Amino acid sequence: MATKNPRINVTFEEETIKFLSSLAKYEHKSLSSIVKELALESLERREDKQLSKLALELDNPNGKMHSHFDAWK
């Protein structure tokens, strides 16, 4: 059966499965959708962390400032 979304197999410890299953039941969602949501949230958090790190590296306290109006001329 062809699918447009590739699948990934993940193995968890029994306690993690119990927790994820109870969370899925509590939120009235499937186990796979809960795992997908958690993975995407984690990726977003990591992306935010990397972008913040990059912003701090590029931030120059002695840099020239431009007004919003001048920047969009």
Chimera marker file (.cmm) of the C-alpha trace (Angstrom):
<marker_set name="trace">
<marker id="1" x="0.000" y="0.000" z="0.000" r="1" g="1" b="0" radius="0.5"/>
<marker id="2" x="1.510" y="3.325" z="-1.061" r="1" g="1" b="0" radius="0.5"/>
<marker id="3" x="1.399" y="6.259" z="1.310" r="1" g="1" b="0" radius="0.5"/>
<marker id="4" x="2.404" y="9.864" z="0.832" r="1" g="1" b="0" radius="0.5"/>
<marker id="5" x="3.795" y="10.062" z="4.383" r="1" g="1" b="0" radius="0.5"/>
<marker id="6" x="6.770" y="7.817" z="5.170" r="1" g="1" b="0" radius="0.5"/>
<marker id="7" x="6.520" y="5.761" z="8.364" r="1" g="1" b="0" radius="0.5"/>
<marker id="8" x="9.056" y="5.415" z="11.139" r="1" g="1" b="0" radius="0.5"/>
<marker id="9" x="9.222" y="2.591" z="13.680" r="1" g="1" b="0" radius="0.5"/>
<marker id="10" x="10.200" y="3.572" z="17.207" r="1" g="1" b="0" radius="0.5"/>
<marker id="11" x="10.748" y="1.275" z="20.182" r="1" g="1" b="0" radius="0.5"/>
<marker id="12" x="9.930" y="2.569" z="23.674" r="1" g="1" b="0" radius="0.5"/>
<marker id="13" x="10.276" y="1.128" z="27.147" r="1" g="1" b="0" radius="0.5"/>
<marker id="14" x="7.095" y="-0.301" z="28.694" r="1" g="1" b="0" radius="0.5"/>
<marker id="15" x="6.701" y="2.611" z="31.136" r="1" g="1" b="0" radius="0.5"/>
<marker id="16" x="6.926" y="5.135" z="28.310" r="1" g="1" b="0" radius="0.5"/>
<marker id="17" x="4.283" y="3.245" z="26.349" r="1" g="1" b="0" radius="0.5"/>
<marker id="18" x="1.995" y="3.244" z="29.388" r="1" g="1" b="0" radius="0.5"/>
<marker id="19" x="2.432" y="6.992" z="29.800" r="1" g="1" b="0" radius="0.5"/>
<marker id="20" x="1.897" y="7.737" z="26.104" r="1" g="1" b="0" radius="0.5"/>
<marker id="21" x="-1.144" y="5.469" z="25.999" r="1" g="1" b="0" radius="0.5"/>
<marker id="22" x="-2.734" y="7.179" z="28.996" r="1" g="1" b="0" radius="0.5"/>
<marker id="23" x="-2.008" y="10.574" z="27.480" r="1" g="1" b="0" radius="0.5"/>
<marker id="24" x="-3.591" y="9.514" z="24.187" r="1" g="1" b="0" radius="0.5"/>
<marker id="25" x="-6.649" y="8.202" z="26.005" r="1" g="1" b="0" radius="0.5"/>
<marker id="26" x="-6.934" y="11.393" z="28.079" r="1" g="1" b="0" radius="0.5"/>
<marker id="27" x="-6.739" y="13.579" z="24.944" r="1" g="1" b="0" radius="0.5"/>
<marker id="28" x="-8.998" y="11.254" z="22.910" r="1" g="1" b="0" radius="0.5"/>
<marker id="29" x="-6.322" y="10.773" z="20.272" r="1" g="1" b="0" radius="0.5"/>
<marker id="30" x="-4.494" y="7.829" z="18.775" r="1" g="1" b="0" radius="0.5"/>
<marker id="31" x="-1.150" y="6.788" z="20.166" r="1" g="1" b="0" radius="0.5"/>
<marker id="32" x="0.552" y="7.554" z="16.858" r="1" g="1" b="0" radius="0.5"/>
<marker id="33" x="-0.894" y="11.074" z="16.707" r="1" g="1" b="0" radius="0.5"/>
<marker id="34" x="0.343" y="11.793" z="20.246" r="1" g="1" b="0" radius="0.5"/>
<marker id="35" x="3.853" y="10.582" z="19.380" r="1" g="1" b="0" radius="0.5"/>
<marker id="36" x="3.809" y="12.654" z="16.180" r="1" g="1" b="0" radius="0.5"/>
<marker id="37" x="2.687" y="15.792" z="18.059" r="1" g="1" b="0" radius="0.5"/>
<marker id="38" x="5.387" y="15.339" z="20.692" r="1" g="1" b="0" radius="0.5"/>
<marker id="39" x="8.078" y="14.813" z="18.052" r="1" g="1" b="0" radius="0.5"/>
<marker id="40" x="7.015" y="17.941" z="16.147" r="1" g="1" b="0" radius="0.5"/>
<marker id="41" x="6.913" y="20.008" z="19.349" r="1" g="1" b="0" radius="0.5"/>
<marker id="42" x="10.413" y="18.843" z="20.197" r="1" g="1" b="0" radius="0.5"/>
<marker id="43" x="11.690" y="19.727" z="16.722" r="1" g="1" b="0" radius="0.5"/>
<marker id="44" x="10.158" y="23.208" z="16.992" r="1" g="1" b="0" radius="0.5"/>
<marker id="45" x="11.800" y="23.708" z="20.387" r="1" g="1" b="0" radius="0.5"/>
<marker id="46" x="15.189" y="22.658" z="19.030" r="1" g="1" b="0" radius="0.5"/>
<marker id="47" x="14.774" y="24.935" z="16.022" r="1" g="1" b="0" radius="0.5"/>
<marker id="48" x="13.885" y="27.862" z="18.305" r="1" g="1" b="0" radius="0.5"/>
<marker id="49" x="16.941" y="27.134" z="20.447" r="1" g="1" b="0" radius="0.5"/>
<marker id="50" x="19.254" y="27.086" z="17.414" r="1" g="1" b="0" radius="0.5"/>
<marker id="51" x="17.736" y="30.275" z="15.973" r="1" g="1" b="0" radius="0.5"/>
<marker id="52" x="18.106" y="32.027" z="19.347" r="1" g="1" b="0" radius="0.5"/>
<marker id="53" x="21.732" y="30.935" z="19.502" r="1" g="1" b="0" radius="0.5"/>
<marker id="54" x="22.325" y="32.274" z="15.986" r="1" g="1" b="0" radius="0.5"/>
<marker id="55" x="20.586" y="35.567" z="16.820" r="1" g="1" b="0" radius="0.5"/>
<marker id="56" x="22.823" y="36.035" z="19.857" r="1" g="1" b="0" radius="0.5"/>
<marker id="57" x="25.917" y="35.368" z="17.746" r="1" g="1" b="0" radius="0.5"/>
<marker id="58" x="24.815" y="37.896" z="15.112" r="1" g="1" b="0" radius="0.5"/>
<marker id="59" x="23.716" y="40.538" z="17.611" r="1" g="1" b="0" radius="0.5"/>
<marker id="60" x="26.265" y="43.345" z="17.615" r="1" g="1" b="0" radius="0.5"/>
<marker id="61" x="25.819" y="45.951" z="20.353" r="1" g="1" b="0" radius="0.5"/>
<marker id="62" x="27.944" y="48.425" z="18.349" r="1" g="1" b="0" radius="0.5"/>
<marker id="63" x="25.993" y="47.885" z="15.134" r="1" g="1" b="0" radius="0.5"/>
<marker id="64" x="24.365" y="50.695" z="13.213" r="1" g="1" b="0" radius="0.5"/>
<marker id="65" x="20.654" y="51.151" z="13.916" r="1" g="1" b="0" radius="0.5"/>
<marker id="66" x="18.101" y="51.924" z="11.203" r="1" g="1" b="0" radius="0.5"/>
<marker id="67" x="14.587" y="53.183" z="11.665" r="1" g="1" b="0" radius="0.5"/>
<marker id="68" x="11.724" y="51.062" z="10.424" r="1" g="1" b="0" radius="0.5"/>
<marker id="69" x="10.882" y="53.755" z="7.869" r="1" g="1" b="0" radius="0.5"/>
<marker id="70" x="14.446" y="53.873" z="6.482" r="1" g="1" b="0" radius="0.5"/>
<marker id="71" x="14.699" y="50.088" z="6.307" r="1" g="1" b="0" radius="0.5"/>
<marker id="72" x="11.631" y="49.866" z="4.046" r="1" g="1" b="0" radius="0.5"/>
<marker id="73" x="12.512" y="52.685" z="1.632" r="1" g="1" b="0" radius="0.5"/>
<link id1="1" id2="2" r="1" g="1" b="0" radius="0.2"/>
<link id1="2" id2="3" r="1" g="1" b="0" radius="0.2"/>
<link id1="3" id2="4" r="1" g="1" b="0" radius="0.2"/>
<link id1="4" id2="5" r="1" g="1" b="0" radius="0.2"/>
<link id1="5" id2="6" r="1" g="1" b="0" radius="0.2"/>
<link id1="6" id2="7" r="1" g="1" b="0" radius="0.2"/>
<link id1="7" id2="8" r="1" g="1" b="0" radius="0.2"/>
<link id1="8" id2="9" r="1" g="1" b="0" radius="0.2"/>
<link id1="9" id2="10" r="1" g="1" b="0" radius="0.2"/>
<link id1="10" id2="11" r="1" g="1" b="0" radius="0.2"/>
<link id1="11" id2="12" r="1" g="1" b="0" radius="0.2"/>
<link id1="12" id2="13" r="1" g="1" b="0" radius="0.2"/>
<link id1="13" id2="14" r="1" g="1" b="0" radius="0.2"/>
<link id1="14" id2="15" r="1" g="1" b="0" radius="0.2"/>
<link id1="15" id2="16" r="1" g="1" b="0" radius="0.2"/>
<link id1="16" id2="17" r="1" g="1" b="0" radius="0.2"/>
<link id1="17" id2="18" r="1" g="1" b="0" radius="0.2"/>
<link id1="18" id2="19" r="1" g="1" b="0" radius="0.2"/>
<link id1="19" id2="20" r="1" g="1" b="0" radius="0.2"/>
<link id1="20" id2="21" r="1" g="1" b="0" radius="0.2"/>
<link id1="21" id2="22" r="1" g="1" b="0" radius="0.2"/>
<link id1="22" id2="23" r="1" g="1" b="0" radius="0.2"/>
<link id1="23" id2="24" r="1" g="1" b="0" radius="0.2"/>
<link id1="24" id2="25" r="1" g="1" b="0" radius="0.2"/>
<link id1="25" id2="26" r="1" g="1" b="0" radius="0.2"/>
<link id1="26" id2="27" r="1" g="1" b="0" radius="0.2"/>
<link id1="27" id2="28" r="1" g="1" b="0" radius="0.2"/>
<link id1="28" id2="29" r="1" g="1" b="0" radius="0.2"/>
<link id1="29" id2="30" r="1" g="1" b="0" radius="0.2"/>
<link id1="30" id2="31" r="1" g="1" b="0" radius="0.2"/>
<link id1="31" id2="32" r="1" g="1" b="0" radius="0.2"/>
<link id1="32" id2="33" r="1" g="1" b="0" radius="0.2"/>
<link id1="33" id2="34" r="1" g="1" b="0" radius="0.2"/>
<link id1="34" id2="35" r="1" g="1" b="0" radius="0.2"/>
<link id1="35" id2="36" r="1" g="1" b="0" radius="0.2"/>
<link id1="36" id2="37" r="1" g="1" b="0" radius="0.2"/>
<link id1="37" id2="38" r="1" g="1" b="0" radius="0.2"/>
<link id1="38" id2="39" r="1" g="1" b="0" radius="0.2"/>
<link id1="39" id2="40" r="1" g="1" b="0" radius="0.2"/>
<link id1="40" id2="41" r="1" g="1" b="0" radius="0.2"/>
<link id1="41" id2="42" r="1" g="1" b="0" radius="0.2"/>
<link id1="42" id2="43" r="1" g="1" b="0" radius="0.2"/>
<link id1="43" id2="44" r="1" g="1" b="0" radius="0.2"/>
<link id1="44" id2="45" r="1" g="1" b="0" radius="0.2"/>
<link id1="45" id2="46" r="1" g="1" b="0" radius="0.2"/>
<link id1="46" id2="47" r="1" g="1" b="0" radius="0.2"/>
<link id1="47" id2="48" r="1" g="1" b="0" radius="0.2"/>
<link id1="48" id2="49" r="1" g="1" b="0" radius="0.2"/>
<link id1="49" id2="50" r="1" g="1" b="0" radius="0.2"/>
<link id1="50" id2="51" r="1" g="1" b="0" radius="0.2"/>
<link id1="51" id2="52" r="1" g="1" b="0" radius="0.2"/>
<link id1="52" id2="53" r="1" g="1" b="0" radius="0.2"/>
<link id1="53" id2="54" r="1" g="1" b="0" radius="0.2"/>
<link id1="54" id2="55" r="1" g="1" b="0" radius="0.2"/>
<link id1="55" id2="56" r="1" g="1" b="0" radius="0.2"/>
<link id1="56" id2="57" r="1" g="1" b="0" radius="0.2"/>
<link id1="57" id2="58" r="1" g="1" b="0" radius="0.2"/>
<link id1="58" id2="59" r="1" g="1" b="0" radius="0.2"/>
<link id1="59" id2="60" r="1" g="1" b="0" radius="0.2"/>
<link id1="60" id2="61" r="1" g="1" b="0" radius="0.2"/>
<link id1="61" id2="62" r="1" g="1" b="0" radius="0.2"/>
<link id1="62" id2="63" r="1" g="1" b="0" radius="0.2"/>
<link id1="63" id2="64" r="1" g="1" b="0" radius="0.2"/>
<link id1="64" id2="65" r="1" g="1" b="0" radius="0.2"/>
<link id1="65" id2="66" r="1" g="1" b="0" radius="0.2"/>
<link id1="66" id2="67" r="1" g="1" b="0" radius="0.2"/>
<link id1="67" id2="68" r="1" g="1" b="0" radius="0.2"/>
<link id1="68" id2="69" r="1" g="1" b="0" radius="0.2"/>
<link id1="69" id2="70" r="1" g="1" b="0" radius="0.2"/>
<link id1="70" id2="71" r="1" g="1" b="0" radius="0.2"/>
<link id1="71" id2="72" r="1" g="1" b="0" radius="0.2"/>
<link id1="72" id2="73" r="1" g="1" b="0" radius="0.2"/>
</marker_set>
